[in-house]
Amino acid sequence: MTSSSAPSRKALSKIACNRLQKELVEWQVNPPAGFKHKVTDNLQRWVIEVNGASGTLYANETYQLQVDFPEHYPMEAPQVIFIPPAPQHPHIYSNGHICLDILYDSWSPAMTVSSICISILSMLSSSTAKQRPADNDRYVKNCRNGRSPKETSGLMQIWGPEQVRSAGPLKSGLYLVATPIGNLEDITFRALRVLKSADVILSEDTRHSGKLLQHYSIKTPLLSYHKFNETQREETILKRLQQGDIVALISDAGTPGISDPGTELAKLCIKEKIPVIPIPGASALVAALSASGLSTMEFTFVGFLPKHAPSRKERLLVSAKETVTQIFYVPPHKLKQFLEETCSIFGDSRQCVIAREITKVHEEFWRGTLREAKEAFSTHQPKGEITLLMEGKEDSVDETPSEAQLESELGDLISSGHSLSMAVKLVSEGTSVKKKTVYTLALRKFRKVQSNDNSS
């Protein structure tokens, strides 16, 4: 039996291959009743035997389905046709094409080959007459290369709930679009729709973002927008928005404005009464927190620490005293420095979680104390983005530090460049000791510093 001809398709993407391998294994273990997959070496084209259910017009009849998978399956719907001779049915043309309104209107990436086959068998079983569609002759005559004009124009689009419901056009405004943090599957239908509909996409790195857009066949023009040019770009972007353009902003990964460019542009748009619309999605901090095993009831997202040593130490001193989970972004080349500093400030027995390469092939969650982490990463530098979580400080009945502890904290801050008054302020805010008491101790131990402050 000869299958219908069809134009050559692009090779399957890695995501499509992985998805189909899983579906094939599931099919072999638990195939839907009434179907048999004719095993071939071609993962991109399946041939499936369909046996008509007993008690229906097609009982004891056997037909063959041909399923061709597009490059970006399951984001794109597969082409499903009957290999002639096709069953006579009000929704099946004589060339084997199935009425697209029946087969594809409800397509979504959550569907599988099994669910398609079950829908087709249900369609056959419910038929009350063996006949062709009313427009069969015209339809078959107009087909070219084995595919219908309707299918050719519509099949390769990205399918999702927004398209199924024929959502209206997007309104003008700034769209902050979250993008995958590693795995390209972690993008929403809504994000794809916005990126396809936008007049321009602002991108932190156009080369990096270009790969994402190419993967989903998005042709929207890119414009670089990063921390080194955001001030110069503001006037141009604002003008386009005021003229009614749809502007999408993406970062290299995750949500724009969260430890990435975007905050200042959002502020400017709000000031100018221009809509700012968030398109939520993947987030490294939320993903890491959810799988960390640390408390999720309350947390503080610190992000990247300051580069300036005194400012960095000041921030860590504040975090060390908080009783809620602390979340940091740490560049891999600075992990060793981070662990050394936090060991001395948080105490080396504090529990931490080091989440690395989240959603990627080499995803890793390392758990232990700061002392153990310092030892584990002392001899090698890990690769990839790191989200580091620290458990909050345990509540203690007696929070009153000794005079020696107060003196030590004051000395550390002063030696880091803080004035005596600022050191007193920071220490008193983190303890139950009154500021006056801390100030008296500071004057007694560090009076020379106070004299130098006054003389300057």
C-alpha positions in Angstrom: 0.0 0.0 0.0 1.5 3.4 -1.0 1.3 6.3 1.4 0.2 9.8 0.3 3.1 12.0 -0.9 4.1 15.0 1.2 6.8 17.6 1.0 9.9 16.9 2.9 10.0 18.2 6.4 12.8 19.6 8.5 14.5 17.1 10.9 13.0 16.8 14.3 14.3 19.0 17.0 15.9 17.5 20.1 12.8 18.3 22.2 10.6 16.6 19.6 12.9 13.5 19.5 12.8 13.2 23.3 9.0 13.6 23.4 8.4 11.0 20.6 10.8 8.5 22.2 8.8 8.7 25.4 5.5 8.4 23.5 6.8 5.4 21.6 7.8 3.6 24.8 4.4 4.3 26.3 2.7 3.1 23.2 4.6 -0.2 23.2 3.8 -0.8 26.9 0.2 0.4 26.9 -1.2 0.9 23.3 -4.7 2.3 23.0 -7.4 -0.4 22.2 -8.0 -0.9 18.6 -4.6 0.4 17.3 -1.4 -1.2 16.3 1.8 0.7 15.5 3.7 -0.7 12.5 7.2 -0.3 13.9 9.7 1.3 11.5 13.1 3.1 11.9 11.5 6.4 11.0 10.6 8.3 14.2 9.3 11.2 12.3 6.6 9.2 10.5 4.4 6.6 12.2 2.1 4.2 10.4 -0.8 2.9 12.6 -3.4 0.3 12.0 -6.9 1.2 13.0 -9.4 -1.5 13.7 -13.1 -0.5 13.6 -14.8 -1.1 16.9 -17.4 -3.9 17.1 -21.0 -2.8 16.9 -20.2 0.2 14.6 -20.4 0.7 10.8 -16.7 0.0 10.6 -16.6 -3.3 12.6 -14.0 -5.7 11.4 -12.6 -3.2 9.0 -8.9 -2.2 9.1 -7.4 1.1 7.9 -4.0 2.7 8.2 -3.2 6.1 9.7 0.0 8.0 8.7 1.2 10.5 11.3 4.0 12.9 10.2 5.6 15.0 13.0 6.9 18.5 12.4 10.2 19.8 13.5 8.9 21.5 16.7 6.4 18.8 17.8 4.5 19.0 20.2 4.4 22.9 19.9 3.2 22.2 16.3 0.4 19.8 15.5 1.3 16.7 13.5 -0.2 15.9 10.1 -2.6 12.9 10.4 -4.1 11.3 7.3 -5.6 7.9 6.3 -3.6 6.0 3.7 -6.0 5.4 0.9 -8.4 3.6 0.7 -9.7 5.8 3.5 -12.9 4.9 5.4 -16.1 6.5 4.1 -17.0 9.1 6.7 -18.6 12.5 6.7 -15.4 14.0 8.0 -12.8 12.0 5.9 -12.0 12.9 2.3 -11.3 10.3 -0.3 -7.6 11.2 -0.4 -7.3 10.3 3.3 -7.4 13.9 4.8 -9.4 14.4 7.9 -11.4 17.5 8.3 -9.1 19.9 10.1 -11.9 21.5 12.1 -12.5 18.1 13.8 -8.9 17.1 14.3 -6.9 20.3 15.1 -9.2 22.9 16.6 -8.4 21.5 20.1 -4.7 20.7 19.6 -2.3 21.6 22.4 1.2 20.3 23.3 -0.4 18.3 26.1 -1.9 16.0 23.5 -0.2 12.8 22.3 -0.4 10.3 19.4 -2.6 8.1 21.6 -5.1 10.9 22.3 -5.3 11.7 18.6 -6.0 8.1 17.7 -8.6 7.8 20.4 -10.4 10.9 19.0 -10.3 9.5 15.5 -11.7 6.1 16.7 -14.4 7.9 18.6 -15.2 9.9 15.4 -15.6 6.6 13.4 -17.6 4.9 16.1 -20.2 7.7 16.3 -20.8 7.9 12.6 -24.4 7.0 11.4 -23.6 7.0 7.7 -20.8 5.8 5.4 -20.4 8.8 3.1 -17.9 11.5 2.0 -18.0 15.1 3.0 -20.2 17.2 0.8 -17.3 19.1 -0.7 -15.1 16.0 -1.3 -14.6 16.4 -5.1 -13.7 20.1 -4.9 -11.5 19.6 -1.9 -9.5 16.7 -3.4 -9.2 18.5 -6.8 -7.7 21.6 -5.0 -5.2 19.7 -3.0 -1.5 20.0 -4.0 1.3 17.7 -3.1 -0.9 15.5 -1.0 -1.8 18.4 1.5 -4.8 20.7 1.6 -4.5 24.4 1.1 -6.0 25.0 4.5 -3.5 22.6 6.2 -0.5 24.2 4.4 -1.4 27.6 5.6 -2.3 26.6 9.2 -0.5 23.5 10.3 2.9 25.0 11.0 1.7 27.7 13.3 2.3 27.4 17.1 -0.8 26.0 18.7 -2.0 26.8 22.1 -5.1 28.0 24.0 -4.7 31.6 22.8 -4.8 30.5 19.2 -7.6 28.0 19.7 -9.8 30.7 21.2 -8.8 33.2 18.4 -7.7 35.8 20.9 -7.9 39.4 19.8 -4.9 41.6 19.0 -2.6 42.7 21.8 -2.8 46.2 23.1 0.1 48.6 22.8 2.5 48.6 25.8 5.6 47.2 27.3 5.5 43.5 27.8 8.0 42.0 30.3 8.3 38.5 29.0 9.8 35.7 31.1 11.9 33.2 29.1 13.4 29.8 29.9 16.2 29.6 32.4 17.8 26.7 30.6 15.2 24.2 29.2 13.5 25.7 26.1 10.3 23.8 26.9 9.8 26.1 29.9 8.0 28.8 28.0 4.3 29.7 28.1 1.8 29.8 25.2 1.2 33.4 26.1 4.9 34.3 26.0 5.2 32.8 22.5 2.1 34.7 21.3 3.5 38.0 22.6 6.9 37.5 21.1 5.3 36.6 17.7 2.9 39.6 17.9 5.4 42.3 19.1 6.7 45.0 16.8 10.1 44.7 18.4 11.8 42.6 21.0 14.3 44.2 23.4 17.0 41.7 24.2 19.9 41.7 26.7 22.0 39.6 24.2 20.6 39.4 20.7 22.8 36.4 19.8 21.6 34.4 22.8 17.9 35.4 22.3 18.1 34.7 18.6 18.5 31.0 19.3 15.3 31.0 21.3 13.4 32.8 18.6 14.8 30.6 15.9 13.7 27.5 17.8 10.1 28.7 17.8 10.2 30.2 14.3 9.6 33.7 15.6 10.7 36.4 13.1 10.1 39.6 15.2 13.1 42.0 15.0 15.5 42.2 17.9 17.0 45.3 19.4 19.8 45.1 22.0 18.9 46.5 25.4 21.3 46.0 28.3 22.8 47.8 31.3 25.4 49.6 29.2 22.9 51.1 26.7 19.5 51.2 28.5 19.8 55.0 29.2 20.5 55.7 25.5 17.7 53.5 24.3 15.0 54.9 26.5 14.0 57.8 24.3 13.7 55.7 21.1 11.7 53.0 22.9 9.4 55.5 24.6 8.7 57.1 21.3 7.7 53.8 19.7 5.4 53.0 22.6 3.7 56.4 22.4 3.1 55.7 18.7 1.2 52.5 19.6 3.9 49.8 19.2 3.9 46.6 21.1 7.3 46.2 22.7 8.5 43.0 24.4 11.4 42.9 26.8 13.3 39.7 27.5 16.5 39.0 29.4 19.0 36.2 28.7 17.0 34.0 31.1 14.1 34.4 33.5 12.1 37.6 34.2 13.3 41.0 33.0 13.9 43.4 35.9 14.7 40.7 38.4 18.5 41.0 38.7 18.4 41.9 35.0 17.7 45.1 32.9 14.1 46.3 32.8 13.3 48.1 36.0 14.2 51.6 34.9 12.2 51.2 31.6 9.2 49.9 33.5 9.4 53.0 35.9 9.6 55.3 32.9 6.6 53.7 31.2 4.5 53.9 34.4 5.5 57.6 34.8 4.3 58.2 31.1 1.0 56.3 31.7 2.1 53.5 29.3 0.8 50.0 30.2 3.4 47.6 31.6 2.2 44.0 31.2 4.0 41.1 33.0 4.1 37.7 31.2 5.2 35.3 34.0 7.2 32.2 33.5 10.4 30.4 34.6 12.2 31.7 37.7 15.5 30.4 39.1 14.8 31.7 42.6 11.3 30.1 42.8 12.4 26.9 41.2 15.4 26.6 43.6 13.4 27.5 46.6 10.6 25.0 45.9 13.1 22.1 45.7 15.5 23.3 48.4 13.9 21.7 51.4 14.3 25.0 53.3 11.4 27.0 54.7 9.3 28.6 52.0 6.8 30.4 54.3 8.9 33.6 54.2 12.1 34.4 52.3 14.3 37.3 51.3 15.6 37.5 47.7 19.0 39.2 47.8 20.1 38.5 44.3 23.7 39.4 43.4 25.8 40.9 46.2 27.7 44.2 45.7 31.2 44.1 44.3 32.5 46.5 46.9 33.8 44.5 49.9 32.4 46.8 52.7 29.0 47.0 51.0 28.9 43.3 50.5 29.8 42.6 54.1 27.1 45.1 55.3 24.5 43.2 53.3 25.7 39.8 54.6 25.5 41.0 58.2 21.9 42.0 57.7 21.1 38.6 56.0 22.9 36.7 58.8 20.5 38.1 61.4 17.3 37.4 59.5 15.2 34.3 60.5 13.8 33.7 57.0 15.4 31.9 54.1 18.0 34.0 52.2 18.4 33.6 48.5 21.5 34.8 46.5 22.6 34.6 42.9 26.3 33.8 42.9 28.6 33.8 39.8 30.5 30.4 39.7 33.9 32.2 39.8 32.9 34.0 43.1 31.5 30.9 44.9 34.7 30.3 46.9 34.8 33.9 48.1 31.1 33.8 49.0 31.5 30.7 51.1 34.5 32.1 52.9 32.7 35.3 53.8 29.5 33.7 54.8 31.2 31.1 57.0 32.7 33.9 59.2 29.5 36.0 59.2 26.7 33.3 59.3 28.6 30.7 61.2 29.9 27.6 59.5 27.1 25.4 60.9 24.4 27.2 58.9 22.6 25.0 56.4 22.7 26.0 52.8 21.6 24.7 49.4 23.6 25.3 46.2 21.3 24.9 43.1 23.3 24.8 39.9 22.2 24.6 36.2 18.5 24.5 37.1 16.3 22.9 34.4 19.4 22.0 32.3 21.0 18.6 31.6 23.5 18.9 34.5 21.0 20.2 37.1 22.4 19.7 40.6 21.2 20.5 44.2 24.0 20.3 46.8 22.9 20.4 50.4 24.9 20.7 53.6 26.4 23.2 56.1 28.5 26.2 55.1 31.6 24.5 56.5 30.9 21.4 54.3 30.3 23.6 51.3 33.5 25.5 51.8 35.4 22.2 51.9 33.5 20.7 48.9 34.2 23.6 46.6 37.6 24.6 47.8 39.5 22.7 45.1 37.2 23.1 42.1 35.0 25.8 40.6 31.6 24.6 39.4 30.2 25.6 36.1 26.9 27.2 35.3 24.5 29.6 37.0 24.2 29.3 40.8 21.3 30.1 43.1 22.4 29.7 46.7 19.9 29.5 49.5 20.7 29.9 53.2 18.4 28.8 56.1 17.3 31.6 58.4 18.8 32.2 61.8 17.1 30.2 64.5 15.1 32.1 67.0 16.8 32.2 70.4 15.3 32.9 73.8 18.4 34.9 74.8 19.4 37.2 72.0 21.7 39.4 74.1 25.3 39.2 72.8 28.3 39.5 75.1 30.4 42.6 75.2 33.2 40.7 73.5 30.8 39.8 70.6 29.6 43.4 70.3 33.2 44.6 70.2 34.1 42.1 67.6 31.3 43.1 65.3 32.0 46.8 65.7 35.7 46.2 65.0 34.9 44.2 61.8 32.7 47.0 60.5 35.1 49.8 61.3 38.0 48.0 59.8 35.9 47.5 56.7 35.6 51.3 56.3 32.4 52.2 58.2 32.3 55.2 60.4 31.9 54.6 64.1 28.3 55.9 64.1 27.3 53.7 61.1 28.9 50.6 62.8 26.9 51.4 66.0 23.7 51.7 63.9 24.3 48.3 62.1 25.2 46.4 65.3 22.3 47.8 67.4 19.7 47.0 64.6 20.8 43.4 64.6 20.6 42.8 68.4 18.3 43.4 71.3 21.0 45.7 72.9 20.0 49.3 73.1 21.8 51.7 70.7 23.0 53.8 73.6 24.7 50.8 75.2 26.4 49.9 71.9 27.5 53.5 71.4 29.0 53.7 74.9 31.0 50.6 74.3 32.1 51.9 70.9 33.4 55.2 72.4 35.3 53.3 75.0 36.9 50.8 72.6 37.2 52.9 69.5 37.3 56.6 70.6 40.2 57.3 68.3 38.0 56.4 65.3 35.4 58.9 66.5 38.0 61.6 66.8 39.2 61.0 63.3 35.6 61.1 62.0 35.0 64.5 63.7 38.3 66.0 62.4 37.5 65.0 58.8 
